[in-house]
Amino acid sequence: MYRRIAGAVVTAAACLLAIGTTAAPAAAAPPGTYARSHHASLAECDAAGQAGRHLWGLIYLCEPFPTRPDVYVLWVRV
């Protein structure tokens, strides 16, 4: 009986682990970047990226948030 319970617990844990690792987050970061700030428009996001170029360099990315297309995320290099 204990072996059945232990087997069921191990199986359930493995299933939950597999589900957790395959689910993608809502806003997946591009490789080597992190979300610096959120903005109401693309122009505002681009202006913030240009203003902070001395901190993170010339490479930055502005893209709409997946679940809220009216919000733009500023991604900068790590």
N, C-alpha and C positions, 0 to 999 in steps of 0.2 A: 504494500500500500504506500509506503514512504517513497519507494522508487517511482511509482506512478505520479505522485504529487510533485516530486523533484523533477521528473521528466517534463511534466506540464509547465512547471515554473520556468525551466530552462527554455522550453519551446516558446512560451509567451514572451520571455525576455528577448530572445533572438528575433522574433517577429517585430517587436517594438523597436529594437535597434535597427533592423533593416528598413523599417518605415521611416524612422527618423533620419537616416543617412541618405535616403533617396529623395526626400522632399526638398524642393528648392525654396530658398527664402524669397520673400516678396521683392526685395531689392538686392539682387546679387551684385557684389562689388566686382568691377573689372579687375583682372589680375594686377597686383602691385599698387592698388589704389585704396583709398578710404573716402567715405562721405564726409565732406568738410562742412557743408551748409545746405540749406534748402531755400529756394527763392520762388517768388510769385510769377516771374516771367523769364523767358530765355535771355532777354537783353540784360536783366538784372543779374542773372547767374553769370553771364559772360563778363559783365563789368566787375563782379566780385573775383572772378578768375584772373582777370587782367590786373586788378589791384593787388592781389596777393602773390603775383609771380615771383617776387623776391624771396618768398617763403618756400614755395613748392616748385619753382621753375616754370618754364614756358608750357609744359604739358599739363593740361587739365581737361576735364570733360564735363559738359552740361547735358543732362538727359532727363526726360520726364520720369517722374516716379511711376512705377507700374500700376498701382491702384488709384493714383490721383494724377491724372494727366495735366491738371492745372498747377502742379508743384514741380519745380525743376531741382534736381540734385546736382551739386557741384562735387565732382570726384577729383581728388588730387593724388599725386604720387606719394608713396610712403617714404 
